[in-house]
């Protein structure tokens, strides 16, 4: 695959960023695309490794060496066909996925891995530019009706696959526009929303119906959907935010990250009625939580014009190299520095927030932390211990809680009588995605808990296969790593 000696001739290269002082003035994407010759060279680096572990690293089972080879040879339309055969939305994953495929790349054992994610993004962008991505509605309909609840990546993937099988699919979304956290969680500077809109246009032209502004369980009872449709796919996500139950958590200025990010995305979209405005302008901002959501809060705060932005992480600073207990090809917990971190945030590790401090009017003015250490004992979970004499007070007018999610909302599950696991996710086996109620399936974060976009798309695709089999007795929809079926 690629050029036999390509990995010896070409170094890894990815898109550059526009300068910080330029990009923080707006919410546009700020990467600088590679030239076609440079992309071909990157495709050439995909070595003839025999066993492509990138396949197992990718939850979608993308045929990575095949599309890399097509790019190297300048066969972009073929590359698009290969990529789309296993991934419904490479324009999303090519921008937002942390690329577990690259951590599993054989070249990555002792060199920089192939820049798979960047190649993927450029394949799909070329395909859109050339007009190769068009609606492909099914030639016949089965007469079966399916409701998909939630329009994030899992729901959209399930909807498109089931529509391809000839079923009539209706997607229900509680927000005013489809996309889930892709639209109201991911900042525009990471993915502009026209990227979602152009794909939704294709899905609508294929015959999928979107009912937005309808909160299933509130505006319409879930059991009504069960009666009106032949099958239900729940893909509402893990939306219950983790709280920080410490003194002062109710002060004005202590804000959940998704409230901050979601409101800003609506502001960028031109929505005027935002309720209580949350802005970082001229404030000392502290983001508590070191994951992707925390990083997104950092980049958004700088674009608001924050005075300063600090990032607290309770875990110790990871190494830039692979930890010894996380060997290739497994996903390593190494130190990752995002483009938002590079915009000027100061990061603090092994830092625990003990209490928030406010004024007489209930406004946040600061917070108190202490340093912590993790005590490791053989055969036991690490124990968190506060380091004596390290208590410190910080000035802060806006604290953003980016602490992850604890599970999904229970309303729909309770109305349908679905079993939940210990984390309030809807219980269903990965072998068939069925719940304990016949005809109801669940996919994505609502089943597995908070996870990656690539897992959401994968679960949506797999669930669609099993829904189709449930309705028709068998299914020609692909499973992981299989190419898509022809139109029927």
C-alpha positions in Angstrom: 0.0 0.0 0.0 1.2 3.5 -0.8 4.8 3.7 -2.0 7.0 0.8 -0.8 9.7 3.2 0.3 7.5 6.2 1.1 7.8 6.0 4.8 11.6 6.3 4.3 11.4 9.2 2.0 8.7 11.5 3.5 8.3 12.8 7.0 4.8 13.1 8.6 3.1 16.4 7.8 -0.3 17.7 8.9 -2.1 21.0 8.4 -0.6 24.1 10.0 -2.6 26.6 12.0 -3.2 30.2 11.3 -1.4 32.5 13.9 -3.0 32.7 17.3 -3.6 36.5 17.2 -5.5 36.0 13.9 -7.6 33.0 14.7 -8.9 34.1 18.0 -10.7 37.1 16.4 -13.4 34.8 15.0 -15.0 31.3 15.2 -13.9 30.1 11.7 -11.9 26.9 11.3 -8.2 28.0 11.1 -6.2 25.1 9.6 -4.1 25.7 6.5 -4.7 22.8 4.0 -1.8 20.9 2.5 -1.2 21.0 -1.2 -2.2 17.9 -3.3 1.4 16.8 -3.8 1.9 16.9 0.0 -1.2 14.8 0.6 0.0 12.3 -2.0 3.3 12.1 -0.2 1.5 11.5 3.1 -0.5 8.7 1.5 2.8 7.3 0.2 4.0 6.8 3.8 1.4 4.1 4.4 3.8 1.1 4.4 3.2 -2.4 3.2 3.0 -3.6 6.8 1.3 -6.9 6.2 -1.2 -6.6 9.1 -2.8 -3.1 9.2 -3.4 -2.7 12.9 -5.0 0.7 12.0 -8.1 -1.4 11.2 -8.4 -2.6 14.7 -7.5 0.8 16.2 -10.5 2.3 14.2 -13.9 1.5 15.8 -15.4 1.8 12.3 -12.9 -0.6 10.8 -12.1 1.9 8.1 -10.1 0.5 5.1 -7.2 2.8 5.8 -4.4 1.4 3.6 -6.8 1.2 0.7 -7.8 4.9 0.7 -4.2 5.9 1.5 -3.1 4.1 -1.6 -5.8 5.7 -3.7 -4.7 9.1 -2.5 -1.1 8.4 -3.3 -2.1 7.4 -6.8 -4.3 10.5 -7.3 -7.5 8.4 -7.4 -9.5 10.7 -5.2 -13.0 9.5 -6.2 -12.0 5.9 -5.5 -10.6 7.0 -2.2 -13.9 8.6 -1.4 -15.9 5.5 -2.3 -13.6 3.4 0.0 -13.8 5.8 2.9 -17.6 6.2 2.7 -18.1 2.5 2.5 -17.4 2.2 6.2 -17.8 5.8 7.5 -21.0 7.8 6.9 -19.5 11.1 8.0 -15.7 11.3 7.4 -16.0 15.1 7.4 -16.9 14.9 11.1 -14.3 12.3 12.1 -11.6 14.0 10.0 -12.0 17.1 12.1 -12.9 15.8 15.6 -11.7 12.2 16.1 -8.6 11.8 18.3 -7.4 9.2 15.7 -6.9 5.9 17.6 -6.1 4.5 14.2 -2.9 6.6 14.2 -1.9 5.3 17.6 -2.2 1.7 16.2 -0.3 2.5 13.0 2.6 0.1 12.5 4.9 2.9 11.4 4.1 4.5 14.8 6.1 1.9 16.6 9.3 3.7 16.1 8.4 6.6 13.8 5.7 9.3 13.4 2.5 7.5 12.2 0.8 8.1 9.0 -1.4 11.2 9.1 -4.6 9.2 8.6 -7.1 11.7 10.0 -5.8 14.6 7.8 -5.9 12.4 4.7 -9.5 11.4 5.6 -10.6 15.0 5.9 -9.1 15.9 2.6 -10.7 13.0 0.8 -14.2 14.0 1.9 -13.6 17.7 1.3 -12.3 16.9 -2.2 -15.4 14.7 -2.8 -17.8 17.5 -1.8 -15.9 20.0 -3.9 -16.0 17.8 -7.0 -19.7 17.0 -6.5 -19.2 13.3 -5.9 -21.3 13.2 -2.8 -24.9 13.2 -3.8 -28.2 11.8 -2.4 -28.7 8.1 -3.1 -32.3 7.3 -2.0 -33.3 3.6 -2.0 -35.0 2.4 -5.2 -37.8 0.6 -3.2 -39.4 1.0 0.2 -40.1 -1.8 2.7 -43.1 -0.3 4.3 -41.5 -0.3 7.7 -41.3 2.9 9.8 -38.5 3.6 12.2 -38.1 6.4 14.7 -34.6 7.5 15.6 -34.5 9.6 18.8 -31.5 11.9 18.8 -29.6 13.4 15.9 -26.0 13.2 17.0 -23.6 11.1 15.0 -25.0 7.8 16.3 -28.5 8.7 15.4 -27.6 10.1 12.0 -25.5 7.1 11.1 -28.4 4.7 12.1 -30.9 6.8 10.2 -28.9 6.8 7.0 -28.1 3.1 7.1 -31.8 2.2 7.8 -32.9 4.5 5.0 -30.5 2.8 2.6 -32.2 -0.5 3.5 -35.5 0.9 2.3 -37.2 1.7 5.6 -39.0 5.0 6.2 -37.0 6.9 8.9 -38.0 9.8 11.1 -35.4 11.5 13.3 -36.6 13.3 16.4 -34.4 16.0 17.9 -35.2 18.2 20.9 -33.1 21.1 19.8 -34.2 23.4 16.9 -31.6 22.0 14.5 -30.2 18.6 14.0 -26.7 17.5 14.9 -26.7 17.0 18.7 -23.4 17.9 20.4 -21.9 18.3 16.9 -24.0 21.5 16.6 -24.4 22.6 20.2 -21.2 21.4 21.9 -18.4 21.4 19.4 -17.1 25.0 18.8 -17.3 26.4 15.3 -13.6 26.9 15.2 -13.2 23.1 15.3 -16.1 22.5 12.9 -18.1 25.1 11.2 -21.8 24.2 11.2 -22.2 24.4 7.4 -20.3 21.1 7.5 -23.3 19.6 9.3 -25.8 21.4 7.1 -24.5 20.2 3.8 -24.6 16.5 5.0 -28.1 17.0 6.4 -29.2 18.2 3.0 -28.0 15.0 1.5 -29.8 12.9 4.1 -33.1 14.8 3.6 -32.8 14.3 -0.2 -32.4 10.6 0.5 -35.8 10.7 2.2 -35.0 10.9 5.9 -37.5 13.1 7.8 -36.2 15.4 10.6 -38.6 16.5 13.3 -36.6 19.1 15.3 -37.8 21.0 18.4 -39.5 17.9 19.7 -38.3 16.6 23.1 -39.3 12.9 23.2 -40.5 12.1 26.7 -41.7 15.7 27.3 -43.4 17.0 24.1 -44.4 13.6 23.0 -44.5 10.4 25.2 -42.1 7.8 24.3 -44.7 5.0 24.3 -46.6 7.0 21.6 -43.6 6.6 19.3 -43.5 2.9 20.1 -47.1 2.5 19.0 -46.6 4.6 15.9 -43.4 3.0 14.6 -42.2 -0.5 13.8 -38.9 0.0 15.7 -37.2 2.7 17.8 -33.5 3.6 17.9 -32.5 5.6 21.0 -29.4 7.6 20.4 -29.9 10.6 22.8 -26.4 10.6 24.2 -25.0 10.7 27.7 -26.2 14.2 28.7 -26.2 14.2 32.5 -23.2 16.4 33.5 -21.0 15.5 36.4 -21.2 18.1 39.2 -18.6 19.4 41.6 -20.4 19.1 45.0 -18.2 21.5 47.0 -18.8 24.7 49.0 -19.9 27.6 46.7 -20.9 25.5 43.8 -24.2 27.5 43.5 -22.4 30.8 43.1 -23.1 32.9 39.9 -20.2 32.3 37.7 -19.8 28.5 38.4 -21.1 27.1 35.1 -21.3 23.7 33.4 -19.1 23.6 30.3 -21.8 22.5 28.0 -24.1 25.4 29.0 -21.2 27.7 28.1 -20.3 26.0 24.8 -23.9 25.4 23.7 -24.9 29.0 24.3 -21.9 30.3 22.4 -22.7 28.0 19.4 -26.2 29.5 19.3 -24.8 33.0 19.6 -22.5 32.3 16.6 -25.5 30.9 14.7 -27.3 34.2 15.2 -29.8 33.1 17.8 -30.8 36.2 19.9 -32.8 34.7 22.8 -30.1 33.0 24.8 -31.4 33.5 28.3 -28.9 34.4 31.0 -25.8 35.3 29.0 -22.5 33.5 29.9 -19.4 35.2 28.6 -15.8 35.2 29.5 -15.0 38.7 28.4 -12.6 40.6 30.7 -12.8 37.8 33.3 -10.2 35.5 34.9 -11.4 32.1 33.7 -10.6 28.8 35.3 -11.5 25.6 33.4 -11.8 22.6 35.6 -11.2 19.4 33.6 -8.5 18.5 31.2 -10.3 16.7 28.4 -11.6 17.8 25.0 -14.5 19.7 26.5 -12.1 21.7 28.7 -10.0 22.5 25.7 -13.0 23.8 23.9 -13.9 26.0 26.8 -10.4 27.4 26.7 -10.5 28.3 23.0 -14.0 29.8 23.3 -12.9 31.9 26.4 -10.0 33.4 24.4 -12.4 34.3 21.6 -14.6 36.1 24.1 -11.6 38.2 25.2 -10.9 36.7 28.6 -8.3 38.4 30.8 -6.7 35.0 31.6 -7.5 31.3 31.2 -6.2 28.6 33.5 -6.8 24.9 33.2 -6.9 22.6 36.3 -6.6 18.8 36.0 -6.8 16.5 39.0 -4.6 13.9 37.4 -0.8 14.2 37.3 0.8 15.4 34.1 1.1 12.5 31.6 4.3 11.8 29.7 4.5 12.7 26.0 5.7 9.1 25.3 3.7 6.0 25.7 3.4 4.8 29.3 5.1 1.4 29.8 1.8 -0.2 30.8 0.0 1.0 27.6 2.1 -0.6 24.7 1.4 -0.3 21.0 -1.1 -0.7 19.5 -3.3 0.3 22.4 -4.6 3.8 23.0 -2.0 5.5 25.3 -2.9 8.1 28.0 -0.2 10.5 27.0 0.0 14.3 27.3 -1.9 15.9 24.5 -1.7 19.6 23.8 -4.6 21.0 21.7 -4.6 24.1 19.5 -6.7 25.9 22.3 -4.0 25.1 24.9 -1.5 26.7 22.6 -3.5 30.0 22.5 -2.2 30.9 25.9 -3.8 28.8 28.6 -1.7 27.9 31.7 -2.2 24.3 32.7 -2.0 22.9 36.3 -1.9 19.2 37.0 -2.5 17.3 40.3 -4.8 20.1 41.3 -8.0 19.6 43.3 -10.6 22.4 43.7 -11.7 22.5 47.3 -14.3 25.4 47.4 -15.5 28.4 45.5 -15.4 31.9 47.0 -18.0 34.6 46.3 -19.0 38.1 47.3 -22.1 39.2 49.3 -24.2 39.3 46.2 -23.5 35.6 45.3 -21.0 36.3 42.5 -18.0 34.1 42.1 -14.7 35.9 42.9 -12.3 33.1 43.4 -11.6 29.5 44.3 -9.3 27.5 46.6 -7.3 24.5 45.5 -4.7 22.1 46.9 -2.2 19.9 45.3 -2.8 16.2 45.3 -0.9 13.0 44.8 -2.0 9.6 43.6 -0.8 6.7 45.8 -0.5 3.5 43.9 -0.8 0.1 45.6 -0.5 -3.2 43.8 -3.8 -4.7 43.0 -5.8 -1.6 44.2 -7.2 1.5 42.7 -4.9 4.6 43.1 -5.7 6.6 46.2 -6.1 10.3 46.1 -4.2 12.2 48.9 -4.1 15.9 49.5 -0.6 17.4 49.9 -0.5 19.3 53.2 0.5 23.0 53.1 -0.4 23.5 49.4 -3.7 25.3 49.7 -3.9 28.3 47.4 -6.6 30.9 46.5 -7.1 31.9 42.9 -8.9 34.9 41.4 -11.7 33.8 39.2 -15.0 35.3 37.9 -15.9 32.4 35.7 -15.3 28.7 36.5 -16.2 26.2 33.8 -16.9 22.6 34.9 -15.7 20.3 32.2 -15.9 17.1 34.2 -17.6 14.8 31.8 -21.0 13.0 31.9 -22.4 10.4 34.3 -25.0 8.9 32.0 -28.2 9.5 30.1 -31.5 11.1 31.1 -34.0 8.6 32.5 -37.3 10.0 31.2 -37.6 8.0 28.0 -36.2 4.8 29.6 -38.8 5.1 32.4 -41.7 5.7 30.0 -40.7 2.6 28.0 -39.8 0.4 30.9 -36.2 0.0 29.8 -33.5 -1.5 32.0 -30.6 0.7 32.9 -27.0 -0.1 34.0 -25.3 1.3 37.1 -24.3 4.5 35.2 -28.0 5.1 34.0 -27.1 4.1 30.5 -29.8 2.1 28.7 -28.8 -1.5 29.0 -28.2 -3.3 25.7 -25.7 -5.9 24.4 -23.2 -4.8 21.8 -24.0 -8.1 20.0 -27.4 -6.9 18.8 -28.1 -3.5 20.5 -31.5 -4.7 21.7 -33.0 -3.4 24.9 -35.2 -5.6 27.2 -38.2 -4.3 25.3 -38.8 -5.9 21.8 -38.4 -3.4 18.9 -36.4 -0.8 20.9 -32.7 -0.5 20.2 -30.0 1.8 21.6 -26.7 3.1 20.2 -23.9 5.5 21.0 -23.3 7.3 24.3 -26.8 6.4 25.5 -25.7 2.8 25.6 -22.0 2.9 26.2 -21.6 6.1 28.1 -19.5 9.2 27.1 -17.2 8.2 24.3 -15.7 9.3 20.9 -17.5 10.4 17.8 -16.1 7.5 15.9 -17.6 5.1 18.4 -21.0 6.8 18.0 -21.0 6.4 14.2 -19.9 2.8 14.6 -22.6 2.0 17.1 -25.2 3.7 14.9 -24.2 1.6 11.9 -24.1 -1.6 13.9 -27.5 -1.0 15.5 -29.0 -0.3 12.1 -27.9 -3.8 10.9 -29.7 -5.4 13.9 -32.8 -3.3 13.5 -33.0 -4.3 9.9 -32.6 -7.9 10.8 -35.3 -7.6 13.4 -37.8 -6.2 10.9 -36.9 -8.2 7.9 -35.5 -11.5 9.3 -32.0 -10.8 7.8 -29.9 -7.8 6.9 -27.6 -6.9 4.1 -26.4 -3.8 5.9 -22.7 -4.0 6.7 -21.1 -4.8 10.0 -17.8 -3.3 11.2 -15.2 -3.1 8.4 -17.6 -4.3 5.7 -18.4 -2.2 2.6 -21.9 -0.8 2.2 -24.6 -2.6 0.3 -25.7 -1.6 -3.2 -29.0 0.3 -3.5 -32.1 -1.9 -3.5 
